[in-house]
Amino acid sequence: MSKKPVPSKKQAVSSTRSRHGAYVRKVRTKLANASSLDTCPKCKSTKKRHFACQECGTYNDRQVFEPKSKKSAAPIQEIEA
């Protein structure tokens, strides 16, 4: 059975922490950019970046889908006693 390699020197604490800090910075920037909101150039409503606008149905100045019409809330009729 062959011998397995062993580190010749102890890993410095500052090296470990700086490597971990760089990893955490990278992950935080990914999370920050993941859910970015943007404004639709046509209807000026907020939408997710790189997605079609749910209000007007456009993406890159093209009509992608026809948005569902908003249901108007009918007034509730009171029961007369």
N, CA, C and O atoms as a printed pandas DataFrame, in Angstrom:
     atom_number atom_name residue_name chain_id  residue_number  x_coord  y_coord  z_coord
0              1         N          MET        A               1    0.835   -1.166    0.000
1              2        CA          MET        A               1    0.000    0.000    0.000
2              3         C          MET        A               1    0.888    1.240    0.000
3              4         O          MET        A               1    1.831    1.344    0.784
4              5         N          SER        A               2    0.568    2.188   -0.902
5              6        CA          SER        A               2    1.403    3.376   -1.010
6              7         C          SER        A               2    1.016    4.413    0.030
7              8         O          SER        A               2   -0.115    4.451    0.515
8              9         N          LYS        A               3    1.980    5.244    0.354
9             10        CA          LYS        A               3    1.719    6.295    1.324
10            11         C          LYS        A               3    0.953    7.432    0.663
11            12         O          LYS        A               3    1.165    7.737   -0.510
12            13         N          LYS        A               4    0.061    8.055    1.428
13            14        CA          LYS        A               4   -0.715    9.171    0.907
14            15         C          LYS        A               4    0.025   10.466    1.203
15            16         O          LYS        A               4    0.694   10.571    2.231
16            17         N          PRO        A               5   -0.082   11.458    0.313
17            18        CA          PRO        A               5    0.638   12.715    0.533
18            19         C          PRO        A               5    0.074   13.475    1.742
19            20         O          PRO        A               5   -1.134   13.490    1.980
20            21         N          VAL        A               6    0.959   14.087    2.474
21            22        CA          VAL        A               6    0.598   14.849    3.663
22            23         C          VAL        A               6    1.133   16.265    3.472
23            24         O          VAL        A               6    2.257   16.427    2.996
24            25         N          PRO        A               7    0.368   17.292    3.825
25            26        CA          PRO        A               7    0.873   18.661    3.705
26            27         C          PRO        A               7    2.125   18.835    4.546
27            28         O          PRO        A               7    2.196   18.378    5.687
28            29         N          SER        A               8    3.116   19.507    3.960
29            30        CA          SER        A               8    4.372   19.670    4.679
30            31         C          SER        A               8    4.313   20.785    5.713
31            32         O          SER        A               8    5.061   20.764    6.691
32            33         N          LYS        A               9    3.425   21.766    5.507
33            34        CA          LYS        A               9    3.304   22.868    6.453
34            35         C          LYS        A               9    1.840   23.125    6.750
35            36         O          LYS        A               9    0.960   22.789    5.959
36            37         N          LYS        A              10    1.594   23.734    7.918
37            38        CA          LYS        A              10    0.235   24.073    8.321
38            39         C          LYS        A              10   -0.288   25.221    7.465
39            40         O          LYS        A              10    0.442   26.160    7.144
40            41         N          GLN        A              11   -1.558   25.127    7.103
41            42        CA          GLN        A              11   -2.204   26.193    6.330
42            43         C          GLN        A              11   -2.426   27.394    7.247
43            44         O          GLN        A              11   -2.981   27.247    8.336
44            45         N          ALA        A              12   -2.001   28.568    6.820
45            46        CA          ALA        A              12   -2.139   29.774    7.630
46            47         C          ALA        A              12   -3.618   30.150    7.755
47            48         O          ALA        A              12   -4.399   29.979    6.819
48            49         N          VAL        A              13   -3.977   30.658    8.911
49            50        CA          VAL        A              13   -5.362   31.050    9.169
50            51         C          VAL        A              13   -5.773   32.183    8.236
51            52         O          VAL        A              13   -6.899   32.190    7.739
52            53         N          SER        A              14   -4.887   33.134    7.989
53            54        CA          SER        A              14   -5.222   34.261    7.113
54            55         C          SER        A              14   -5.487   33.787    5.680
55            56         O          SER        A              14   -6.344   34.347    4.997
56            57         N          SER        A              15   -4.770   32.771    5.224
57            58        CA          SER        A              15   -5.008   32.242    3.875
58            59         C          SER        A              15   -6.387   31.600    3.798
59            60         O          SER        A              15   -7.121   31.795    2.830
60            61         N          THR        A              16   -6.726   30.842    4.819
61            62        CA          THR        A              16   -8.029   30.181    4.838
62            63         C          THR        A              16   -9.144   31.205    4.863
63            64         O          THR        A              16  -10.118   31.084    4.121
64            65         N          ARG        A              17   -9.008   32.217    5.716
65            66        CA          ARG        A              17  -10.061   33.221    5.841
66            67         C          ARG        A              17  -10.185   34.084    4.595
67            68         O          ARG        A              17  -11.297   34.451    4.215
68            69         N          SER        A              18   -9.071   34.418    3.952
69            70        CA          SER        A              18   -9.159   35.237    2.747
70            71         C          SER        A              18   -9.786   34.444    1.599
71            72         O          SER        A              18  -10.524   35.003    0.788
72            73         N          ARG        A              19   -9.496   33.155    1.531
73            74        CA          ARG        A              19  -10.108   32.308    0.503
74            75         C          ARG        A              19  -11.619   32.208    0.753
75            76         O          ARG        A              19  -12.413   32.275   -0.186
76            77         N          HIS        A              20  -12.004   32.048    2.004
77            78        CA          HIS        A              20  -13.422   31.974    2.354
78            79         C          HIS        A              20  -14.115   33.312    2.073
79            80         O          HIS        A              20  -15.246   33.334    1.587
80            81         N          GLY        A              21  -13.437   34.430    2.378
81            82        CA          GLY        A              21  -14.013   35.741    2.124
82            83         C          GLY        A              21  -14.254   35.980    0.646
83            84         O          GLY        A              21  -15.271   36.562    0.269
84            85         N          ALA        A              22  -13.322   35.534   -0.199
85            86        CA          ALA        A              22  -13.488   35.691   -1.640
86            87         C          ALA        A              22  -14.680   34.877   -2.132
87            88         O          ALA        A              22  -15.435   35.331   -2.993
88            89         N          TYR        A              23  -14.848   33.680   -1.587
89            90        CA          TYR        A              23  -15.976   32.826   -1.961
90            91         C          TYR        A              23  -17.297   33.474   -1.550
91            92         O          TYR        A              23  -18.249   33.488   -2.330
92            93         N          VAL        A              24  -17.359   34.003   -0.343
93            94        CA          VAL        A              24  -18.587   34.628    0.155
94            95         C          VAL        A              24  -18.931   35.857   -0.674
95            96         O          VAL        A              24  -20.102   36.080   -0.980
96            97         N          ARG        A              25  -17.933   36.663   -1.045
97            98        CA          ARG        A              25  -18.165   37.839   -1.892
98            99         C          ARG        A              25  -18.767   37.430   -3.226
99           100         O          ARG        A              25  -19.702   38.062   -3.718
100          101         N          LYS        A              26  -18.223   36.368   -3.808
101          102        CA          LYS        A              26  -18.711   35.904   -5.108
102          103         C          LYS        A              26  -20.158   35.428   -5.006
103          104         O          LYS        A              26  -20.969   35.734   -5.880
104          105         N          VAL        A              27  -20.485   34.694   -3.967
105          106        CA          VAL        A              27  -21.838   34.184   -3.794
106          107         C          VAL        A              27  -22.815   35.322   -3.534
107          108         O          VAL        A              27  -23.937   35.303   -4.041
108          109         N          ARG        A              28  -22.400   36.316   -2.746
109          110        CA          ARG        A              28  -23.288   37.450   -2.466
110          111         C          ARG        A              28  -23.606   38.242   -3.719
111          112         O          ARG        A              28  -24.743   38.678   -3.898
112          113         N          THR        A              29  -22.620   38.440   -4.595
113          114        CA          THR        A              29  -22.893   39.182   -5.825
114          115         C          THR        A              29  -23.817   38.383   -6.736
115          116         O          THR        A              29  -24.658   38.963   -7.423
116          117         N          LYS        A              30  -23.673   37.058   -6.753
117          118        CA          LYS        A              30  -24.579   36.240   -7.556
118          119         C          LYS        A              30  -26.003   36.378   -7.056
119          120         O          LYS        A              30  -26.934   36.519   -7.849
120          121         N          LEU        A              31  -26.177   36.339   -5.730
121          122        CA          LEU        A              31  -27.513   36.463   -5.160
122          123         C          LEU        A              31  -28.094   37.848   -5.397
123          124         O          LEU        A              31  -29.295   37.989   -5.628
124          125         N          ALA        A              32  -27.257   38.862   -5.342
125          126        CA          ALA        A              32  -27.741   40.219   -5.551
126          127         C          ALA        A              32  -28.206   40.413   -6.989
127          128         O          ALA        A              32  -29.181   41.125   -7.229
128          129         N          ASN        A              33  -27.526   39.795   -7.944
129          130        CA          ASN        A              33  -27.871   39.962   -9.349
130          131         C          ASN        A              33  -28.956   38.992   -9.804
131          132         O          ASN        A              33  -29.521   39.157  -10.885
132          133         N          ALA        A              34  -29.247   37.993   -8.998
133          134        CA          ALA        A              34  -30.181   36.957   -9.427
134          135         C          ALA        A              34  -31.597   37.482   -9.561
135          136         O          ALA        A              34  -32.291   37.128  -10.514
136          137         N          SER        A              35  -32.037   38.301   -8.651
137          138        CA          SER        A              35  -33.424   38.754   -8.672
138          139         C          SER        A              35  -33.503   40.254   -8.921
139          140         O          SER        A              35  -34.159   40.979   -8.172
140          141         N          SER        A              36  -32.847   40.711   -9.952
141          142        CA          SER        A              36  -32.857   42.133  -10.253
142          143         C          SER        A              36  -34.169   42.521  -10.920
143          144         O          SER        A              36  -34.669   41.822  -11.802
144          145         N          LEU        A              37  -34.705   43.629  -10.491
145          146        CA          LEU        A              37  -35.923   44.147  -11.097
146          147         C          LEU        A              37  -35.574   45.279  -12.043
147          148         O          LEU        A              37  -34.596   46.000  -11.845
148          149         N          ASP        A              38  -36.377   45.417  -13.056
149          150        CA          ASP        A              38  -36.158   46.429  -14.075
150          151         C          ASP        A              38  -37.500   47.087  -14.377
151          152         O          ASP        A              38  -38.540   46.615  -13.918
152          153         N          THR        A              39  -37.483   48.153  -15.129
153          154        CA          THR        A              39  -38.738   48.775  -15.533
154          155         C          THR        A              39  -38.992   48.481  -17.005
155          156         O          THR        A              39  -38.071   48.473  -17.822
156          157         N          CYS        A              40  -40.234   48.246  -17.319
157          158        CA          CYS        A              40  -40.635   47.982  -18.706
158          159         C          CYS        A              40  -40.573   49.292  -19.480
159          160         O          CYS        A              40  -41.138   50.290  -19.032
160          161         N          PRO        A              41  -39.898   49.319  -20.638
161          162        CA          PRO        A              41  -39.797   50.575  -21.386
162          163         C          PRO        A              41  -41.132   51.025  -21.989
163          164         O          PRO        A              41  -41.310   52.205  -22.290
164          165         N          LYS        A              42  -42.059   50.099  -22.164
165          166        CA          LYS        A              42  -43.331   50.459  -22.792
166          167         C          LYS        A              42  -44.353   50.965  -21.778
167          168         O          LYS        A              42  -44.932   52.037  -21.959
168          169         N          CYS        A              43  -44.577   50.185  -20.697
169          170        CA          CYS        A              43  -45.634   50.571  -19.757
170          171         C          CYS        A              43  -45.086   51.076  -18.421
171          172         O          CYS        A              43  -45.866   51.450  -17.545
172          173         N          LYS        A              44  -43.775   51.096  -18.248
173          174        CA          LYS        A              44  -43.100   51.626  -17.058
174          175         C          LYS        A              44  -43.449   50.890  -15.759
175          176         O          LYS        A              44  -43.317   51.461  -14.676
176          177         N          SER        A              45  -43.889   49.636  -15.852
177          178        CA          SER        A              45  -44.150   48.853  -14.640
178          179         C          SER        A              45  -42.900   48.029  -14.320
179          180         O          SER        A              45  -42.040   47.840  -15.181
180          181         N          THR        A              46  -42.801   47.544  -13.091
181          182        CA          THR        A              46  -41.636   46.754  -12.716
182          183         C          THR        A              46  -41.793   45.331  -13.229
183          184         O          THR        A              46  -42.887   44.767  -13.238
184          185         N          LYS        A              47  -40.663   44.764  -13.657
185          186        CA          LYS        A              47  -40.651   43.400  -14.170
186          187         C          LYS        A              47  -39.309   42.775  -13.847
187          188         O          LYS        A              47  -38.357   43.488  -13.527
188          189         N          LYS        A              48  -39.216   41.448  -13.927
189          190        CA          LYS        A              48  -37.950   40.781  -13.719
190          191         C          LYS        A              48  -37.070   40.992  -14.941
191          192         O          LYS        A              48  -37.550   40.997  -16.074
192          193         N          ARG        A              49  -35.776   41.167  -14.696
193          194        CA          ARG        A              49  -34.837   41.383  -15.783
194          195         C          ARG        A              49  -34.738   40.125  -16.650
195          196         O          ARG        A              49  -34.710   39.015  -16.118
196          197         N          HIS        A              50  -34.686   40.281  -17.958
197          198        CA          HIS        A              50  -34.587   39.204  -18.950
198          199         C          HIS        A              50  -35.858   38.363  -19.026
199          200         O          HIS        A              50  -35.815   37.215  -19.469
200          201         N          PHE        A              51  -36.982   38.923  -18.600
201          202        CA          PHE        A              51  -38.266   38.249  -18.704
202          203         C          PHE        A              51  -39.245   39.193  -19.390
203          204         O          PHE        A              51  -39.049   40.408  -19.392
204          205         N          ALA        A              52  -40.292   38.631  -19.969
205          206        CA          ALA        A              52  -41.315   39.451  -20.594
206          207         C          ALA        A              52  -42.143   40.144  -19.522
207          208         O          ALA        A              52  -42.324   39.619  -18.423
208          209         N          CYS        A              53  -42.640   41.318  -19.851
209          210        CA          CYS        A              53  -43.458   42.094  -18.917
210          211         C          CYS        A              53  -44.828   41.428  -18.785
211          212         O          CYS        A              53  -45.466   41.105  -19.787
212          213         N          GLN        A              54  -45.272   41.226  -17.553
213          214        CA          GLN        A              54  -46.561   40.582  -17.323
214          215         C          GLN        A              54  -47.732   41.530  -17.577
215          216         O          GLN        A              54  -48.850   41.076  -17.821
216          217         N          GLU        A              55  -47.493   42.825  -17.522
217          218        CA          GLU        A              55  -48.574   43.794  -17.695
218          219         C          GLU        A              55  -48.941   43.985  -19.169
219          220         O          GLU        A              55  -50.117   43.945  -19.531
220          221         N          CYS        A              56  -47.918   44.193  -20.025
221          222        CA          CYS        A              56  -48.210   44.473  -21.435
222          223         C          CYS        A              56  -47.819   43.337  -22.377
223          224         O          CYS        A              56  -48.243   43.328  -23.533
224          225         N          GLY        A              57  -47.013   42.373  -21.903
225          226        CA          GLY        A              57  -46.673   41.207  -22.716
226          227         C          GLY        A              57  -45.580   41.443  -23.740
227          228         O          GLY        A              57  -45.519   40.723  -24.737
228          229         N          THR        A              58  -44.713   42.428  -23.532
229          230        CA          THR        A              58  -43.654   42.715  -24.496
230          231         C          THR        A              58  -42.292   42.326  -23.943
231          232         O          THR        A              58  -42.080   42.287  -22.731
232          233         N          TYR        A              59  -41.372   42.040  -24.863
233          234        CA          TYR        A              59  -39.979   41.776  -24.525
234          235         C          TYR        A              59  -39.135   42.229  -25.704
235          236         O          TYR        A              59  -39.400   41.828  -26.837
236          237         N          ASN        A              60  -38.135   43.047  -25.466
237          238        CA          ASN        A              60  -37.283   43.614  -26.523
238          239         C          ASN        A              60  -38.112   44.324  -27.591
239          240         O          ASN        A              60  -37.875   44.145  -28.785
240          241         N          ASP        A              61  -39.073   45.120  -27.165
241          242        CA          ASP        A              61  -39.935   45.896  -28.056
242          243         C          ASP        A              61  -40.736   45.032  -29.027
243          244         O          ASP        A              61  -41.129   45.501  -30.096
244          245         N          ARG        A              62  -40.979   43.769  -28.659
245          246        CA          ARG        A              62  -41.809   42.883  -29.472
246          247         C          ARG        A              62  -42.936   42.344  -28.605
247          248         O          ARG        A              62  -42.744   42.096  -27.415
248          249         N          GLN        A              63  -44.103   42.162  -29.196
249          250        CA          GLN        A              63  -45.234   41.586  -28.477
250          251         C          GLN        A              63  -45.038   40.070  -28.413
251          252         O          GLN        A              63  -45.084   39.396  -29.442
252          253         N          VAL        A              64  -44.821   39.534  -27.215
253          254        CA          VAL        A              64  -44.544   38.114  -27.044
254          255         C          VAL        A              64  -45.825   37.339  -26.787
255          256         O          VAL        A              64  -46.025   36.262  -27.348
256          257         N          PHE        A              65  -46.692   37.880  -25.943
257          258        CA          PHE        A              65  -47.968   37.229  -25.666
258          259         C          PHE        A              65  -49.007   38.290  -25.352
259          260         O          PHE        A              65  -48.681   39.435  -25.039
260          261         N          GLU        A              66  -50.252   37.886  -25.442
261          262        CA          GLU        A              66  -51.351   38.788  -25.144
262          263         C          GLU        A              66  -51.665   38.659  -23.659
263          264         O          GLU        A              66  -52.055   37.583  -23.206
264          265         N          PRO        A              67  -51.503   39.744  -22.884
265          266        CA          PRO        A              67  -51.751   39.644  -21.445
266          267         C          PRO        A              67  -53.230   39.410  -21.154
267          268         O          PRO        A              67  -54.109   39.837  -21.902
268          269         N          LYS        A              68  -53.475   38.717  -20.042
269          270        CA          LYS        A              68  -54.856   38.467  -19.628
270          271         C          LYS        A              68  -55.477   39.788  -19.190
271          272         O          LYS        A              68  -54.830   40.602  -18.532
272          273         N          SER        A              69  -56.718   39.986  -19.556
273          274        CA          SER        A              69  -57.389   41.233  -19.167
274          275         C          SER        A              69  -57.678   41.183  -17.675
275          276         O          SER        A              69  -58.037   40.142  -17.125
276          277         N          LYS        A              70  -57.513   42.319  -17.043
277          278        CA          LYS        A              70  -57.759   42.385  -15.618
278          279         C          LYS        A              70  -59.264   42.327  -15.369
279          280         O          LYS        A              70  -60.044   43.058  -15.978
280          281         N          LYS        A              71  -59.640   41.446  -14.464
281          282        CA          LYS        A              71  -61.062   41.329  -14.143
282          283         C          LYS        A              71  -61.472   42.518  -13.285
283          284         O          LYS        A              71  -60.844   42.818  -12.270
284          285         N          SER        A              72  -62.525   43.179  -13.708
285          286        CA          SER        A              72  -63.004   44.303  -12.909
286          287         C          SER        A              72  -63.870   43.727  -11.791
287          288         O          SER        A              72  -64.751   42.901  -12.029
288          289         N          ALA        A              73  -63.608   44.166  -10.606
289          290        CA          ALA        A              73  -64.348   43.673   -9.454
290          291         C          ALA        A              73  -65.754   44.248   -9.473
291          292         O          ALA        A              73  -65.948   45.463   -9.428
292          293         N          ALA        A              74  -66.723   43.358   -9.541
293          294        CA          ALA        A              74  -68.113   43.791   -9.537
294          295         C          ALA        A              74  -68.485   44.223   -8.125
295          296         O          ALA        A              74  -68.075   43.585   -7.155
296          297         N          PRO        A              75  -69.253   45.294   -8.000
297          298        CA          PRO        A              75  -69.627   45.727   -6.658
298          299         C          PRO        A              75  -70.497   44.687   -5.969
299          300         O          PRO        A              75  -71.366   44.072   -6.587
300          301         N          ILE        A              76  -70.254   44.506   -4.705
301          302        CA          ILE        A              76  -71.004   43.524   -3.932
302          303         C          ILE        A              76  -72.377   44.112   -3.601
303          304         O          ILE        A              76  -72.495   45.214   -3.065
304          305         N          GLN        A              77  -73.405   43.337   -3.941
305          306        CA          GLN        A              77  -74.764   43.810   -3.672
306          307         C          GLN        A              77  -75.144   43.462   -2.249
307          308         O          GLN        A              77  -74.932   42.342   -1.783
308          309         N          GLU        A              78  -75.699   44.426   -1.582
309          310        CA          GLU        A              78  -76.129   44.193   -0.205
310          311         C          GLU        A              78  -77.516   43.567   -0.222
311          312         O          GLU        A              78  -78.368   43.933   -1.032
312          313         N          ILE        A              79  -77.724   42.643    0.662
313          314        CA          ILE        A              79  -79.002   41.989    0.767
314          315         C          ILE        A              79  -79.934   42.863    1.591
315          316         O          ILE        A              79  -79.630   43.210    2.732
316          317         N          GLU        A              80  -81.062   43.211    1.007
317          318        CA          GLU        A              80  -82.022   44.043    1.725
318          319         C          GLU        A              80  -82.943   43.159    2.546
319          320         O          GLU        A              80  -83.482   42.175    2.037
320          321         N          ALA        A              81  -83.126   43.502    3.806
321          322        CA          ALA        A              81  -83.988   42.678    4.666
322          323         C          ALA        A              81  -85.313   43.328    4.928
323          324         O          ALA        A              81  -86.149   42.763    5.633
